[in-house]
Amino acid sequence: MVSDPIGRLSWDDLRIIRAIGKSGALAPAAKALGVNSSTVARRLAQVEEILGVTLFDRRRTGYVSTTQGEELIALTDRVELDIVSVTRRVSGHEQGHVGELRITTSDSILLYLLTPVIGLFSAENPGIRVVVSVGNASLNLARGEADIAVRATESPPENLFGRKVATIAWAPYVGLPNTNLSWLGTGALFDRRWVSYTGKLSSLKAFGFVEERVPQDNIAYRTDSVAGAAVAISAGLGVGYLPCMIGDLSPHLLRVGPVEPALNDELWLLTHPDIRKSGRIYAFMTHCAECMGKNRELIEGLHGTILGPAGLGQIDPRTPIF
């Protein structure tokens, strides 16, 4: 009896095929898997011999997957998702309010909003270890790269479970070192020196809004960090748009204009449907939503002071966050 070739393949074999397909070369595939290039080459040759097909065309530019190779890579992706899904459901139900909780968010949300939420949660749940990954790029929750995402987005992925907790308001701010504010009320806001965004934050509404209104020579500073922009504005590098939850909390910043509705964003709590009922996931999502709800007015720009032609005007008394 001739054995089924698929039965002779291991999970490691499939992972090697996918790594080559994703990287297009042996060396980076080997590095990603923690093995040497000769091992990857040998295992690839063995798999192709077992299946009796060529999985990659060897070209001068690298390894390009054939139709058969693409099918095997797609199979590996599906198998991995199934493994991750089952593992998370099982471990989630068993662990309850203990174990590791991995959160991904942006630097500004972490620094100005989320850290106090995590502090209160950790005090009430000492058995949960929190690990936070900071970045604007979305981690793949389906593959288990994070458990919860706290994101500013108007288009949350359809494959995730979550809820919108607030609308993020944006307004223009200046730093207190700025002593010349005689231009306020003259309509010269966009004639000033400005702080704006770049790189991965070029998709922000604030980026396009400023680009359309401020001469390029007036944009004195750009950054791919909203938290970095807040520091730059505080240092007097220029006027800039910030989320009100950042600008209104900083003692070194003053609002110099109203909330700009065109820049509104949404704040979402997201997780994967497979783990949403896990003890620690459900507990944090509930806790975080309650905390955000208490600070909805801050997030939506209803707290703080505004500096206008008539001087300082109180929008609402400042209250400590949480």
C-alpha positions as CSV (number, residue, x, y, z in Angstrom):
1,M,0.0,0.0,0.0
2,V,1.3,3.4,-1.0
3,S,1.2,5.8,2.0
4,D,-0.6,9.1,1.7
5,P,2.0,11.8,1.0
6,I,0.1,14.4,3.1
7,G,0.4,12.0,6.1
8,R,4.2,12.2,5.8
9,L,4.2,16.0,6.2
10,S,4.6,17.6,9.6
11,W,3.5,21.0,10.9
12,D,7.1,22.1,10.8
13,D,7.2,21.3,7.1
14,L,4.2,23.5,6.5
15,R,5.7,26.3,8.5
16,I,8.9,26.2,6.4
17,I,7.0,26.4,3.2
18,R,5.0,29.4,4.4
19,A,8.1,31.1,5.7
20,I,9.8,30.8,2.3
21,G,6.7,32.0,0.5
22,K,6.3,35.1,2.8
23,S,10.0,36.1,2.6
24,G,10.9,34.9,-0.9
25,A,14.3,33.6,0.2
26,L,15.9,30.9,2.3
27,A,18.0,33.1,4.7
28,P,15.1,35.3,6.0
29,A,12.9,32.2,6.3
30,A,15.5,30.4,8.3
31,K,16.0,33.5,10.6
32,A,12.2,33.8,11.2
33,L,12.1,30.1,12.2
34,G,15.2,30.1,14.2
35,V,17.0,27.5,12.1
36,N,19.9,27.6,9.5
37,S,19.4,28.0,5.8
38,S,20.7,24.5,5.0
39,T,18.0,23.0,7.1
40,V,15.3,25.1,5.3
41,A,16.7,24.0,1.9
42,R,16.8,20.4,2.9
43,R,13.3,20.3,4.3
44,L,11.9,22.1,1.2
45,A,13.5,19.5,-1.1
46,Q,12.1,16.7,1.0
47,V,8.6,18.2,0.9
48,E,8.7,18.6,-2.9
49,E,9.9,15.0,-3.3
50,I,7.1,13.7,-1.0
51,L,4.5,15.6,-2.9
52,G,6.0,15.2,-6.4
53,V,5.6,18.8,-7.3
54,T,7.7,22.0,-7.4
55,L,6.5,24.4,-4.8
56,F,8.8,27.3,-5.7
57,D,10.4,28.6,-8.9
58,R,14.1,29.4,-8.1
59,R,14.8,32.7,-9.8
60,R,17.6,35.2,-9.5
61,T,15.3,37.5,-7.6
62,G,14.3,34.8,-5.1
63,Y,11.9,32.0,-4.5
64,V,8.5,32.5,-6.2
65,S,5.7,30.2,-5.2
66,T,4.0,28.1,-7.8
67,T,0.3,27.4,-7.9
68,Q,0.8,24.3,-5.8
69,G,3.0,26.3,-3.4
70,E,0.3,29.0,-3.0
71,E,-2.2,26.3,-2.1
72,L,0.0,24.8,0.5
73,I,0.7,28.2,2.0
74,A,-3.0,29.0,2.1
75,L,-3.6,25.6,3.9
76,T,-0.9,26.5,6.4
77,D,-2.6,29.8,7.2
78,R,-5.9,28.1,7.7
79,V,-4.4,25.4,10.0
80,E,-2.6,28.0,12.1
81,L,-5.8,30.0,12.6
82,D,-7.6,26.9,13.7
83,I,-4.9,26.0,16.1
84,V,-4.7,29.5,17.6
85,S,-8.5,29.7,17.8
86,V,-8.9,26.4,19.7
87,T,-5.9,27.1,21.9
88,R,-7.3,30.5,22.9
89,R,-10.7,29.2,23.7
90,V,-9.4,26.4,25.9
91,S,-6.8,28.5,27.7
92,G,-9.2,31.4,28.1
93,H,-11.8,29.4,29.8
94,E,-9.3,27.7,32.1
95,Q,-7.4,30.7,33.2
96,G,-10.3,33.0,34.2
97,H,-8.9,36.1,35.9
98,V,-5.3,35.0,35.9
99,G,-2.6,34.8,33.2
100,E,-1.3,37.2,30.6
101,L,-3.3,39.9,29.0
102,R,-1.8,41.4,25.8
103,I,-3.0,44.8,24.7
104,T,-2.1,46.8,21.6
105,T,-2.7,50.5,21.2
106,S,-1.0,53.8,20.1
107,D,1.5,55.8,22.1
108,S,-0.9,58.7,22.7
109,I,-3.8,56.5,23.9
110,L,-1.5,54.6,26.2
111,L,0.2,57.6,27.8
112,Y,-2.8,59.9,28.2
113,L,-5.8,57.6,28.6
114,L,-5.2,53.9,29.0
115,T,-2.4,53.6,31.6
116,P,-4.7,54.8,34.5
117,V,-7.3,52.3,33.3
118,I,-4.7,49.5,33.4
119,G,-3.5,50.6,36.8
120,L,-7.0,50.3,38.4
121,F,-7.6,47.0,36.6
122,S,-4.3,45.5,37.9
123,A,-5.0,46.6,41.4
124,E,-8.3,44.7,41.3
125,N,-6.9,41.7,39.4
126,P,-3.3,41.0,40.7
127,G,-3.3,37.6,39.0
128,I,-3.3,39.1,35.5
129,R,0.0,40.2,34.0
130,V,-0.5,43.0,31.4
131,V,1.8,43.3,28.4
132,V,1.3,46.4,26.1
133,S,2.5,46.7,22.5
134,V,2.7,50.3,21.3
135,G,2.3,51.1,17.6
136,N,-0.1,52.5,15.0
137,A,0.1,49.3,12.9
138,S,-2.6,46.9,13.7
139,L,-1.5,43.6,15.2
140,N,-3.2,40.5,14.0
141,L,-5.7,39.5,16.7
142,A,-6.8,36.5,14.7
143,R,-3.3,35.1,14.9
144,G,-3.0,35.7,18.6
145,E,-0.5,38.6,18.4
146,A,-2.6,40.5,20.9
147,D,-5.8,39.9,23.0
148,I,-7.3,43.4,23.0
149,A,-6.8,46.4,20.7
150,V,-7.7,49.9,21.9
151,R,-7.7,51.9,18.7
152,A,-8.7,55.2,17.1
153,T,-10.5,54.1,14.0
154,E,-13.8,54.6,12.1
155,S,-13.4,51.3,10.3
156,P,-12.7,48.5,12.8
157,P,-12.0,45.1,11.2
158,E,-15.2,43.2,10.5
159,N,-13.7,39.9,11.9
160,L,-13.3,41.4,15.4
161,F,-15.8,41.9,18.2
162,G,-15.9,45.2,20.0
163,R,-17.6,48.4,20.8
164,K,-17.2,52.1,20.2
165,V,-16.7,53.8,23.5
166,A,-16.4,57.5,22.5
167,T,-15.9,60.0,19.7
168,I,-12.4,61.4,19.8
169,A,-12.5,65.2,19.3
170,W,-9.5,67.3,17.9
171,A,-8.8,71.0,18.4
172,P,-5.8,73.3,17.8
173,Y,-3.3,74.0,20.6
174,V,-0.3,76.1,21.3
175,G,2.4,75.7,23.9
176,L,2.6,78.1,26.9
177,P,6.1,79.2,26.0
178,N,4.4,81.0,23.1
179,T,4.2,84.6,24.4
180,N,2.9,86.3,21.2
181,L,-0.8,85.5,21.0
182,S,-1.9,88.8,19.5
183,W,-3.0,86.9,16.3
184,L,-5.8,85.2,18.1
185,G,-9.2,86.2,16.7
186,T,-7.6,87.7,13.6
187,G,-8.2,84.7,11.3
188,A,-4.5,84.1,11.1
189,L,-4.4,80.7,12.7
190,F,-3.2,79.0,9.5
191,D,-0.5,81.7,8.9
192,R,1.4,80.6,12.0
193,R,4.2,78.1,12.3
194,W,2.7,74.6,12.5
195,V,3.4,71.1,13.9
196,S,1.9,68.4,11.7
197,Y,2.2,64.7,11.0
198,T,4.1,62.4,8.6
199,G,4.8,58.8,7.7
200,K,2.4,56.3,9.1
201,L,0.2,59.1,10.4
202,S,-0.3,60.7,7.0
203,S,-3.6,58.9,7.0
204,L,-4.8,61.1,9.9
205,K,-7.6,63.5,9.0
206,A,-5.5,66.2,10.8
207,F,-2.7,65.7,8.3
208,G,-4.9,66.4,5.3
209,F,-6.7,69.2,7.0
210,V,-3.4,71.0,7.8
211,E,-1.9,70.3,4.3
212,E,-4.9,71.9,2.6
213,R,-4.7,75.1,4.7
214,V,-1.2,75.7,5.8
215,P,1.7,76.8,3.4
216,Q,4.4,74.1,3.3
217,D,7.0,76.6,4.5
218,N,5.0,77.2,7.6
219,I,5.0,73.6,8.7
220,A,8.1,73.7,11.0
221,Y,7.9,70.2,12.4
222,R,6.5,66.8,11.5
223,T,6.3,63.6,13.4
224,D,4.8,60.1,13.1
225,S,3.7,60.2,16.8
226,V,0.7,62.0,18.2
227,A,2.4,62.1,21.6
228,G,5.5,63.5,20.0
229,A,3.4,66.2,18.4
230,A,2.0,67.2,21.8
231,V,5.5,67.5,23.2
232,A,6.6,69.6,20.2
233,I,3.7,71.9,20.5
234,S,4.4,72.3,24.2
235,A,8.0,73.2,23.4
236,G,6.8,76.1,21.2
237,L,7.5,74.6,17.8
238,G,4.2,75.7,16.4
239,V,0.4,75.4,16.5
240,G,-1.0,71.9,16.0
241,Y,-4.1,69.8,16.1
242,L,-4.3,67.2,18.9
243,P,-6.9,65.0,20.4
244,C,-8.6,67.0,23.2
245,M,-7.9,64.2,25.7
246,I,-4.2,65.0,25.2
247,G,-4.3,68.8,24.9
248,D,-6.8,69.4,27.7
249,L,-4.8,67.3,30.1
250,S,-1.5,68.9,29.5
251,P,-0.6,71.9,31.8
252,H,1.7,73.2,29.0
253,L,-0.9,73.4,26.3
254,L,-3.8,75.8,25.6
255,R,-6.6,75.3,23.1
256,V,-6.7,78.2,20.6
257,G,-9.8,77.2,18.6
258,P,-13.0,75.1,18.8
259,V,-13.2,71.4,18.3
260,E,-13.0,70.7,14.6
261,P,-15.8,68.2,13.7
262,A,-14.1,67.2,10.4
263,L,-11.3,65.6,12.4
264,N,-13.4,63.5,14.7
265,D,-12.4,59.9,15.1
266,E,-13.8,57.0,17.1
267,L,-12.3,55.1,20.0
268,W,-12.9,51.3,19.9
269,L,-12.2,48.4,22.2
270,L,-11.6,45.3,20.0
271,T,-10.9,41.6,20.6
272,H,-11.4,38.4,18.7
273,P,-14.8,36.6,18.9
274,D,-13.1,33.4,20.0
275,I,-11.9,34.9,23.3
276,R,-14.4,37.6,24.1
277,K,-16.0,35.6,26.8
278,S,-12.7,34.6,28.4
279,G,-12.6,35.7,32.0
280,R,-9.7,38.1,31.8
281,I,-10.7,39.5,28.4
282,Y,-14.3,40.1,29.4
283,A,-13.2,41.6,32.7
284,F,-10.8,44.1,31.1
285,M,-13.2,45.0,28.3
286,T,-16.0,45.7,30.8
287,H,-13.7,47.7,33.1
288,C,-12.2,49.7,30.3
289,A,-15.5,50.6,28.8
290,E,-16.8,51.8,32.2
291,C,-13.7,54.0,32.7
292,M,-13.9,55.4,29.2
293,G,-17.6,56.2,29.8
294,K,-16.7,58.2,32.9
295,N,-14.3,60.2,30.8
296,R,-16.4,60.6,27.7
297,E,-16.6,64.4,28.1
298,L,-12.8,64.6,28.2
299,I,-12.4,62.5,25.1
300,E,-15.1,64.4,23.3
301,G,-13.5,67.8,24.0
302,L,-15.9,69.1,26.6
303,H,-13.3,69.7,29.3
304,G,-10.5,72.2,29.5
305,T,-10.0,75.8,28.7
306,I,-9.9,77.6,25.4
307,L,-7.8,80.7,24.7
308,G,-9.6,83.1,22.4
309,P,-9.6,86.9,21.6
310,A,-11.3,87.6,24.9
311,G,-8.7,85.6,26.9
312,L,-9.2,82.3,28.7
313,G,-12.7,80.8,28.6
314,Q,-13.6,77.8,30.7
315,I,-15.3,75.1,28.7
316,D,-15.8,73.0,31.8
317,P,-13.9,72.7,35.1
318,R,-10.9,70.5,34.8
319,T,-11.4,67.3,36.7
320,P,-8.8,64.5,37.4
321,I,-9.0,61.7,34.9
322,F,-10.5,58.7,36.6
